[in-house]
Amino acid sequence: MTDETPNTNEISNPDEAEDDRDLTDRKFYRADQEAGFAESQAPRTPQTMHPAYRLAYRDTDFLMRDELRPVRFQLELLKTEMLLEEAGVGSTLVIYGSARIPPPDAVEEALASAEDLPEQEARVVRNLAAKAKYYEEAYRLAKTASEKSIVENGQRQFVICSGGGPSIMEAANRGASEAGAESIGLNIVLPHEQAPNPYVTPYLSFQFHYFALRKMHFLLRAKAVAVFPGGFGTFDEFFELLTLIQTGKMKPIPILLFGKDFWTRVVDFEALADEGTVSHKDLDLFRWCETAEDAWGHIADFYQLKR
């Protein structure tokens, strides 16, 4: 080989060539890098400026089309699943309940405000105020579970998970936070304002468009569910959970129903069984609870944990 003969084995950029030889190095650019190339290099012409030329995954208008609903379903399922997996969340203790029950320290003010209301409205305020004790019990249950700091197979167990909103949901996230633990909030986009309560761990705070995907994530990791007095949303989540277990689609887990006076007044479970539309044994799918100690005791017995 003469001095004039080019040596094809010579490396013009040693660092770049070293990367090329790395067996674990990716050989394709990441999607965000490719998007950067497209935005920085494309000339501004009628063709490149038209929405049709936009990369599909950067085209929000395209992703919002009705035909893309299955893709959006998949995205809502995957995003939360991947981030919870990365966070080492092995299982959850889900807490359902009303967004309207006041915390105990707000009861006096609520009752005072009711004095000037029409009787029907005042009665509603008094009924909600009487349920403030459940805010405290949701807080205590979440705090108790979080203080246990149970870890199995390198993953955290019984991580508190709520709907991310106020009232009972806030109490759950607050209990975990004040125990020094992280907790999950699964918020939903609604026509009226709905935002995460301040006690949800920020990187475990999720927002959903689809109720169906939100409800899936409530139960995919659930090892126990506590249900406090609530409205249509709480009923929906509670009865769907009962149906999943009753039909064998989901294995039994502790379902802890707080507030027997409330629930037996608004739902006649015994009548359902007497009418034959459910079996009497189906009423054993849940356990009545009034205190956090009751609830954690059922969980500990079910999973043979130390109390």
N, C-alpha and C positions, 0 to 999 in steps of 0.2 A: 504494500500500500504506500503510495507516494504522499508527499505533503499536500499535493493538490487534490488528492482523492477525498471526497467527503466521507466522513466516518458516520454512518447511519446509527451507530450505537451510542454516539455522544448525546448527552442530555443537555438541552438548552435551558431548562428550568428544573434543577434537581428536586426542589420541594414539590413541584407539581407532579413530576414523574413518580416521586415516592408515594404520593397519594394514589396515583393511578395503579400502583402495584399492591396497595393495601387490600387484602382479601375481604376485609369487612367494610370497606368504603363503598358507599352507594354510587352507582354508575349513571344514575339519572338525576337531573336537578329536581329539587323539591317543587311542589306546586306554587308556593309563594315566590320562589326564585324565577320560575317560568313567567309568572304574572308580572314580575318586575321587568323582565326582558321585554315582554309585550308592550308594557306601558312606556318604557324608556326608548325603545328602538323604532316603534311604528311611526311612519310619517303621517301627518295629519292630512288625510284625503277623505273624500266622500265615502270611500269603502271602509277605511279603518275607523271612521267616526260613527258609522251606522251601528245600532245595537246588535245586528246580526253577527258582526265581527267580534263582539265581546266574547272572552272566554266564558264558557257556560257556567263554571263554578264561581265566576265573579259577576254574573249577570243576575242581580236581585230581581228584576222584573220577570225574568225567565223562571227563576226558582219559585216565584209567588203564583205562577199559573196553576189553575185547577188541575191540569194534567200531571203536575209535579207533586201532588199531595202524597203519593207513596214514598217519594224521596224525602219529603219533609218529615213523614212519620219515622223513617229510618234514621234521619239526622237527630231527631229528638230522643230516640231510643239510644243511639250510639253515644252521643255527647255525654249524657249523664252516666251511662254505664262505664265508659272509659275513664272519666274523671273520678268516679267512686272507686274503681279498681286501682287506679294510680294512687289514690289516697289511702289505700289499705283498709277499706271498709268491708269487713266480712259479713256482718249482719247488722240489722237495725231493730230498735224498739220504736215502733211507729205510734204516734199519739195524735188521735183525731179529736176534734171538738169544736164548739162554737167560736165564731169570731166576735161575738157580742157580749159575752160574760165579762163583767168588769173585774179588775184585780181588787183584792181586799181593801187596798188603800184608797180606792176610788168609790167605795160603796157609799160613804157618808155624803159625798158631794152628789152622787147620783140620786140618792133618796131625797135630798134637799131640793134638787131640781124638779123632782116629780110632784112636789106639793102644788105647783101651779098648773099642772097638766090636767086635761080631761081624765075622768076616772079610768077609762079603758087604757089609755096610754100610761097613766100612772101605775096601773096594775102590772103592765108589762115591765116597767122599770123595776118595780119591787120584785117581780119574779126573777129577773136577771140578777138583781143584787143578791137575792137569796142563794144563787148558785156560785157566788164568788169563792166559796170554799173549794170549789173544784179547780179554780186557778191555782190555789195553794197546793192541792193534791197532785196536779199535773207537774207543778214545779218540783215538788218533793220526790215524785217518782223518777223524773228525769235526772235529778241530782243524785239520787240513790244509785240508779243504774250506771251513771257516768263515773261515780266514785269507785265502782267496782273495778273499772279499768281491765276488763276481761279481754285477753288476747289469746287466740288460738291459731296455730299454723301461720304465725306472723301477721295475722289480720285482726283488727279491732272488732269486737263483738258488742251487740246491743248499743250501737251508736244511735243517739236520739235523732229521730226524723219527724218533722212536722210539715204542715202545709205552708209554713214560712210566714204566716200572717199574724194578726193580733190575737189577744185574749188567750184561750187555751193553748194555741200554737206558740204564742210568745212565751207563755209559762214554761212550756217544754224546752224550748231553746235556751231560755234564761236559766233554768235549772242546770242544764249541761254546762253552760258558760260559767256559772258560779261554782261549778265543781272543777273548773279548769280543763274541761273537755270540749272537743269540737262537736258540732251538730249540724244536721242537714236541714235545709228548707226547700220545699218543692212548691214554688209559687206558680200561679196561673194568670195569664193575661185575661183581664175582664174589662168590660166597658167602663166601669167605674174604677177609681184609683185602688190599686192593690200593690203593695210594696213589701219587701222582706222586713221582718222585725229586726231590730238592731242586735239581737243575740245570735242570729244565724252566723256560722262561720263563713266569711266571705267567699272562700274558694269552694265551699260546699253549698252555695246559694244558687239555685237553678230556677229558670223560668220556662214555662211550657205554654204552647199554643193549644195543644190537644189534651183534653181531659183524659182521654183513653191512655195516652202515653204516660201522663203523670200518675194515673192510678196503677199502671204497671210497675212504675218505679217505687211506689209506696210498698208494694208487696213482693217484689223480686228478691229482696234481701231481708224481709221481715221475719224475725224469729218470735215476735210477740207484738200484739197490737192492743193499745189501751184506747177505749172509746168513751169520751165524756159527753154530757148533754150537748146537743147541737141541732142544726137545722137540716135542710134538704141535702146539703153536701155531706154532712156527717152520716145521715141515713143512707145515702147512696154508697158511700165507702164501706160502711158497716155491713149492709145487707149484701153487697157484692162479695165481700170477704166471706160471709156466712155461706153464700151460694157456692163459692169456689170449693170450700171445704166439704159442704154437704154433698156436692156432686162428685167429689173425689178428684177434682182438677188440681187441688192443692192439698198438701199434707196438713194434718192438724197442727195448729200452733195455739199458744194461750191467747184467748180473746178476753179482755178484761173490761167489763161493762160497768162504768161508774154511774151511780145515781139511780138506784132501783125505783125510788119514788117517781122520778121523772119518766123513766122508760116505761114502767108499767102503767103510767097514766096516759102516755101518748101511743103506746103499742100494746095491744093485748096479746101477748105471746101465747098464753094458755088457750085463748080462744082460737088462735091459728091452729094449734095442735088439736083441740077438740073438734074443729071443723074438718080435720083430716088433710088440710092443705100442706101441712108439714107434720113430721112425726114428733111425738113427745121426746124421743131421744135427741132430736135436733136441738132441743132447748139446752142440752148439755154441751153444745159447742162453745158456749161462753160462760164466764164466771162473773158473778156479781161482786163488785168491789165498792168500798166507800173510802178507803185510805190507800196511800202509797204503800204502806206495809202489807196490806192485803194483796195488792197487785204484785209486788215483788216476791212475796211468798209463793204465789201461784207459779210465777216464772221459775223461781228457784226449784220448786218441787218438780215441775215439768222437765227441767233440764238437769236435775240432780246437782244443783249448784249450792255452794255455801251461802247461807242467808247473810 
